Amino acid sequence: MDDGLATIIAFLETVHPYDGLPQDELARVAGSFSRREFAAGEEVYHAGEPLKGLYLVKRGAVEVLEPSGNIVSLLGPRNSFGERGLMRNGLAVTTARTTQPSVLLMLPVAEFRRLIADHAAFERFFQRGRGAEHREADLTSQKVERLMASDPITVPAETTIRAAAERMRDRAVSSLGVTEDGRFAGLVTTGDMTAKVLAEGLSPDRPVTEVMTRDPVSLPPSALGSDVLHIMLERRIGHLPVVENGTLVGMVTQTDLTRFQAVSSAQFVRDAATADGVEDLVRVTARIPRLLLQLVGAHNAHEVVTRLITDIADTVTRRLLWLAEQRLGPPPVPYLWLACGSQGRQEQTGLSDQDNCLILSDAVTGADMPWFAALAKFVSDGLDACGYVYCPGDMMATNPRWCQPLRVWRDYFASWVATPDPMAQMLASVMFDLRPIGGDPSLFRALQEDTLDMAARNSIFVAHMIANSLKHAPPLGLLRGFATIRSGEHKHQIDLKHNGVVPVTDLGRVYALIGRLPAVNTRARLEAAADAGIISPSGARDLLDAYDLIARTRLEHQARQVRAGHRPDNFLPPSDLSDFERSHLRDAFVVVRTMQSAVGQSRGARS
């Protein structure tokens, strides 16, 4: 018999993860499979139907379709399908039908679940990378809310210096929060008591507001431990308040960070923050590829790796701004330097160009513009020297178009939203990822809020932005799972940036626009969209898993290149991956394609 037990065993021995089973277990599993024959064009199952089991293609071909009817993948021999529904609620999330006469093997639901429970290799394979969620995070990836001392001690603004000092002594703390009308207004430390009271002979009967630091730098509870360390090192402070909605909810001190182990990126930040010139900064950034190798090798989550690398770029940028002001003198009016692109989203890897701009106070005059032109040139040239190459599209502050007063920026965004032609869509996509780096952040707050509100209320603009986001398609081919580049230097490779992470980045930007969400980081946007109900919980989980796998694959590819002594890039030959890795990566691309189709249909994207 063509598909007798011995034949099925021989076939399973060539299919991962069955190839790792002991012989007696393999025989049992092989005996559980049932053989099904299908004619060309016959439906195996329909989206929404209960699944009878996991399907494995032995001969022929099966196309997998979204509920809308769009093809997302064509599967051949040794490919499994149906696991997404089985791992969720037992209902099919896609439709599967044959494209030629086919022989399929079906593993019953109960046996599939037994294998998942009894064999770690099966759980890892069919979880599509969810195992990464169970890693024990180090301090760099811990949320601040898990590091801070909660229930911080506060005193009202009218408290005297003496009473504040007594409170710190009695509670054995080195800092106090100061409140005005119930809101956090400032911070006073034992250092302030020494330097501003004792050293200056200030009367202890004066109000504590006279020695506090007003509106100190702070972080929300959702920030990472790496953010705390980097701010402390760069600004040379030992106390960092944790503030949420204007309320002091916690305090992090240097003592709280004694358990910190991954100090390498913090050393980069410290070295950059104290650099005496561009040459010193170049020496700092030249070590980033080795840091990438170390962080990836330590199995840090991709969002932690890219955050730490971006923190270095942020510090380098701020140091260049400081060095520029030392050379040029104080700025004639307030300004704000912002980053967009991967730096704006805090998603830099081992390969990044620069995307930046300047927002100037509306008080700026024509006579002031040469100062800002010189500032932009000094900083952009410095970034280029540090390896953040000039933007090929000239999206930099050195371009006069992107060095303008706030009123001009408001006009820019208003015109892009009102007339969403292809150029406006492209510019809006870039500029919606803006993040302040150095200068006066108040120049951006209202602009961001007003622009999100204006854009979200314009259904035509939203539809055009959705259509624009669908132009980057995952590399799903009808043969062997991937559509590789057909010619040129990267022939037979897949672009993990433009066809991998960018489609998810585009989806995150659209979700943020629809929900008027201020987050800029892609993963934060996806999580916020799920919390806001813009995407379903199950869809969010699948998309986050897919994004994590694609982004992690990209970083691991770059780390391999660094290890081999090559400059990292985004082009991956699928042959570099194992069958296991190729299967999961294909599944991740299918999820992204499905979510693209869903957002396109639900919001009426225009072609």
N, C-alpha and C positions, 0 to 999 in steps of 0.2 A: 504494500500500500504506500502511495507517494508520501502521505503525511502520517505514517505510523509513529509510534512513540520514539523509536530510535532516530527517525528522521527529524522529528521535532527537537529532540535533545541535541542532535548535531547542529541544527539551525540555531538554537538558543545559545550554544557555545560560542557563536560568532556575534552575539548581540549583548551590548552592555545595558544593564548591570547583571544580566543572568550569567554572563561568563565567569563571574566570581563566586558562584554558588558551589558548595560541595556537591559531589556527584549524586549522593542520595537525595539531597534537597532539589537538585536540578531535575532529577527523574520525577519527583513528586510534582514539581511545578509544571513540567512538560505534560504530565498526565492530566493536569487541571485545565489545560488549554482545550478549547473546542475549535474545530475547523469550520470556517464559513466561506462559501463561494458566492461571489457577487458578479453580476453582469455589468458591462460598461454603463455608466450613468445611473446606477442604482444607489439609493440613499442608505447609508449605514445607520445613521441616527440624525435626528433633527434638533436644532437648538431648543432647549427647554424641556426635552424629553428625559425621563429617568434613564440613566446609563446602565446597561446590563453588565458591563465590565470594561477592562482595558483592552484596546485593540492593538495588534501588532501586524504590520504588513509583511507577509511572507512572499507574495508575488503580486505584481501589478502596480497600480498607483491610485492614490486617494487624494482628492482635493478637500481642503478645509476652508469653509466659508463663514464669514461673519453673518449675523442674523439679517443684515441688509442684503446679502447675496454676493458681496465682494469676496474674491478669492484672496486668502492670506497665505496659503502655503500648499504645495503639492508634495505629498509624501511618497516615498518609494520603499523598497524592501528594507527591513530592520528598523523602520521608524515606528514609534508608538504614538497613539493619539487617544484622547478621551480622559487623560489624567487630570487636566485642569478641573473638569467638572467633578471627578471622583474625589479630588483633594478638597473640594469646597463643600457642596451639598448633595452631590450625586446626580445633579442635573447637567445636561450638556450645555456648554456655553457657546458652542459653535455647531455648524452643520457639517457632516462629513458624507461624501459620496464618491464612488469610484469613477475614474475616467477611462478605464479599460478593464477587461475581465480580470478579476483579482481574487486572490486567496488570502483571507485574513485569519489570524489566530486571536481568539478572545479569551482573556483570563477573567474568571468571575470576580465580582466585587469583593466577596469575602476573602478569596485567596489573595487578591491584590492588597487588601488591608492587612492581612496576616504578614505578608512579605514586608510591608512598610513597618509594621510593629517589630518584627523579628530581625530584620537585617538593616543595619545602619546605612549600608551602601544604597539600598533601595530608597530609604527615606531621603538621603542627600540627593539622589538622582531625580526623584519625582517632586521634591519640594522646590526645585528650580532655584536653589540658592538661599532659601529661607534660613538655613542653618546659621548663616552669618549673624542672624539676629541674636543668637544666644552667646556670642562672644562676651567675655568679661571685659568691660571697657576700662582703660586706664584713665588717669585724671584728665588728660587732654580732651577726652570725649565725654566726660561726665557732665551732666547738666549742673549749672551753678546752684540750682535749688538743692542739690544733694551735697554741696560743699559748704554752703554758707551756714553761719550761725543764725538760726531763726530767732524770732522774738527780740529784735535789736532794741537796745535801750535808747529812748529819746527824751528830750526835754523841750518845753515850749520856748519860743524866741525870747520871752521876757526873763528867763532864768539868768541869774548872775553867774559870773565866771566862777566865783567861790562855790556856789551850789552845784554847778556842773562838775567841778573838780571833785567835790565830796561824793557826788553820785558815781563818778568813775571809780573812785577809791573803794566805795562800799560794794559796788557790783563787780569789782576786779576786771574792768574792761579798759581798753586803751583808746576807745573812741565813743562818741555819742552822736546820734542824729539830732538835728535841731528842726523843729516844725514851726510853721507859720500857718495859722488857720487850718490846722490839721494836715497840711501837706508837707512833705519833706523839702526843706529849704537849704540845709547845709550840714557840714560835718565838722566836728571839733575833735582833735586828738591830743594825746599827752604831749606830742611834739609841739602842737600849737601852744599848749600851756607853758612849755619851756621857752620857746622862741619868741612868742608874742606877748606873754604876760610877765614872766620872771625876768627875761633878758631886757625887756623894754620898760619894766617898772610900771606896768599898767595896773590900775586899781582892780582888785578882784571883785569889787562891787559893780563893775560895769556889766552890761548885758553880754551874754555869751556870743551874740551875733557879731560883736566887734572883732572876735578872734576866729570865728569859724570860717571855713572855706565854703563860699556860697556856690550853689549849683555844681557840686563836684562831679567829675566823670563817674558814671554809674553803668550798671549792666542789668538787664532783665533776668529773671530766674531761668529763662530758657537758653541763655548763653552757655558757652562751653567753658570748661576749666582752662583751656588754652587761652581763651580771651582774657581771663583774669590775669594769668601769668604774663602775657604779652603786654597788657596795659601797665601792670605794675613795673615791669622792667623798663619799658620805654619811657614812662612818665616818672619813674623813681618814686613811687608811692607805696605805702605799706598797708593801706586800708582802702577797700573798694565797696561802696554801698550797693546793695541790690534793690532796685526800685521797680515797682509795678503800678501803673496808673497813678503816679504821683505819690505813692505810699512807700516808705522804707519798710521792706519785708525781710531784709537780712543783711549781713555784713560778712565779707570775706577778708581775712588778713593774711599776711605772709606766713603766720604760724599755721594757718589752715592748709598751706600748700607743702608742708614738710614731707608728705607722702608722695609728692610728685616725682616720677621717675623719668618720663620721656622729656628730658630737658634740652634735647638737641635743637628743636625749632626755636625754643626760647633763647638759646645762645645766639642763634641767627638774628633774632629780633634785637637782642641787646647790642650785638656788634653793629647792626645797621643803625640803631638809634644813636650810637655814639661815634659814628664814622666822621672823620675829619674832612673827607672829600670824596669825589666820585671814585677815585682809585680804590679807596677802602671799601666802598659799596660793591664795586666790581668783584673784589675778592670774596665778599660775602655771598653774592648770588652765584658765583662760579661753583659753590659747594652744593647748590640746590639739587642737581641730579643725584648726588650721593645721599642726600636727605630723602629724596623720593624713594630710592632703593631701600633705605633703612625703614621708612614708614610702611611701605608696601610689604616688605619682608616680615615686619612685625604683625601683619594681618590687621592693621587698622582699617576701619570702615572708610570707604572712598570719600565720604563727605568730610571726615576728619583730616584725611591726607590733603585734600584740596584746600580746606580751610587753613591749615597750618602753612601751606605753601603760599596761599594768598596773603596771609598775615605778614609774611616777609615782604611781599611786593608793596603792601600798604605802608609798612614801616620805611622801606626804601624811598617811596614816593614822598612821605612826610619829611624825611631827612633831606631830600633834594629841595623841597619847598623851603625848609629852614636855611639850607645852604644858599639858596637863591636870594632869600631876603637879607642874609648877611652880606651878600655881594651888592645887591641892588638898593638896599635900604628898605625902610618900612613901606608897606603897600599904601598907595594914595587913598584907596577906599577898601572896604571889606570885600573879600572874594571867597569863593568856594571851589576847590578842585574836586572833581568827581571822576570816578571810573565807571565804565560800562563794560560790556562783553563779559568774559570769564572772570576778570578781576572784580567787576561790579557784582557779579553773582557769587563771589567767593568760591570759584570753581576752577582755579588755575591748576594746571598739571605741570609736567616738565617741559612744556612747549607753549609759549604764550607771546602774542604780540601786545602792543599797548593800544587801549581805546580809552580816551579821556576827554574832558572838556572843562571849561571854566565858566562859572556863573558870577557875574560882577554885580556889585551894588548899583542900583539905579542912579546913585549920585556920581557915577563915573563920568568923566568928560573925555573929549577927544584928546586932550593933552595927557591924560593918564594912560592911554592905550599902549604907547611904546613900553611903559614899565611892564604891563601884563604880557606883551609880546615877548619881551626879554625873559620874563619868568617862565612862560610856556616853553620857549626854546631851551632854556637851561635844564628844566625838568625833563622834557622829552628826550633831549640829547643824552642826559644822564641815564634815563631808563633804557635807551637803546644800548648804551655802553654796558649796562648791566645785563643785557640779554633779552630785554623786553623790546623787541624790534619795532620799528615804526609801522604803524597800521597801513596796510596796502591801500585801504580805502580812504586814507587821510582823515579818519575820525579821531582827530587829536586837537588838543588845545592850541597847537601851533597854527592850525587853520583858523583864520579870522572868523569864519562862520560859527565855529564852536567856542569862541571866546567873546561872550556878549553879555550885556546887562540883563538882569532878571526879566524886565519887561519884554525884551526881545525873545527870550526863551518862552515866555507865556504865549507870545504870538506864534512861535514855531509850533508848539503843541496844538494850539487852537486851529492852525491851518492844516496840520496833518490830520486831525480828527475830522475837520469839516470837509476836506477833499482827499479821501484816502486812495490816491493813485498809487501805482507800484512803488515809486520812490518814497512817498509818504509812509507807506506800510513798512518799508525797509528801515527808514529812519526811526519811526515810532518803535519798531521792534528792538532796535539798538538802545534807544533812549529810555525805554521803559525799564531797562536794567541798570539805571544810574544808581550809584551809591556814593555818598560823600566820603572823601578821604582826608582832606585837610583844609582848614579855613573856617568860615562861619557857616555852620549847618543850618542856621535859620533861613538862609537864602533858598533852601530847597524844600523845607517841610510843607509849606502851603502850596508850592508848585506841584509837588507830588500828589497831595490830597486832591487838589482842584482838577488836575489832569486826569487822574483815575476816575473821578466822579463824572467829568465831562465825557470821557471816552466810553465809559460803561453805559451812559444814557443814550449814546448814539448807536442804534442797532445796525446801521449800514456800516459804520466803522468797525464794529465788532465782527460783523460777517466778513468783511474784507480781511481783518486780522486773522480770523480763523482760516480763511482760504490761503492766506500767505503762509500760515503755520504748516499747512498740509503739503507744501512744496518739497519738504525734506522727508523722503520716504525711507523706512527701514529697508535694508538690503535683502528683501525676501525674493528669492527666485523660484521658478517652477521646477528646477532641477537641483537636487542636492541641497536644497534649503536656502542657499545664499545667491544673491545677484552681485557678482564681483565686478570690479572695474574692468572694462573690456580692452583698453589699450593704454599705451604710455608707460611711464616709469613704474606705476603701481598696478599694472595689469594683473588680474587674478587675485586682487586683494580687496578687502572691504574697508571703507572709511569709517572708523569707529567714532569720529567726531561728527561729520556732517550727516551721516546716515545712521549713527548710533545714538549719541547723547543729545545732539541738536533737536531731533524730533521730540524728545521728551522735554527739553528746555522750552521749545515752542509751545507745547501743550501747557506746561506750567505757567508760561506768560499769559496765555489765553485764559486759563482758569483765574489767574490773578486779576485780569482785566474784567472778566465777568463778575467776579465777587468783590471787586474794588479792594483787593488785598494788598497791603503795602510791602509784603515780603518780596525779596529779590532773588534769594537763593532758590534753585529749582526744587530741591527736596522740601524746603520749608513751604514753598508755594503748593506743592502737592499735598502736604499734610494739612495746610490751612484750607485748601479746597475741600478736602475730605471733612474737616471739622465744620465747614460752612454748608455742607450738603450739596456742593456743586457737582461732586462725583460721588458715586455710591461707595460705601465702606469696602465692599468686595472689589470694585473696580480700582479703588485707591490702593488696596493691598497688592493687587496684581501689578499695577503700574509701578508702585514703589519697588516691588521685588524685581521687576524687569529693569528698571532704571539702575538699581543697585548692581545687578549682574553686568549690565552693559558697561557702566562706569568702572566697575572693578576690573573687568576684562581689559579695558583700555589702559588703566594704570598698570596692571600686571604686564601688559605688552610693552609699555614704556620702560618699566623696570628691567625687563629682560634685555632691552636694547642698551640701557645704561650699563648693565652687567657685562654685556659683550663689547663695551667700549664705543658704542654708536650713539649718535644724537637721537633722542627720542622723537617719534612721530606718531601719527594716528592710523597708519595703514597696516592692517593685519592680514596675512595670508591665512585663510581658513585651515590650510594644511598644518599650520603651527599648533592647532588645537587637537585635543583628543576627541574621539567620538562622543564621549561624555560631555565635553565642553561645547562642542558644536551643537549637540542636541539642545542643551540648555540655552545657548545663545540664540538659536533659532526660535525657541519657545518665547524668549524675551522679546524678540522682534515681532512675533505674532501678537503679543499683548499690546505692544505700542501701536501696531497697525490697527488693531481692533479699537483702541481708544481714540485714535485719530478719526476713524470712521464714525464713531459715536458722536464726537464733538462736532464733526462736520454736518451730520444729518440733524442733530438736535438743534443746531443754531442756524441752519440754512446758509451755510457758507457759499459765497459766490465764486463762480469759476472765473 
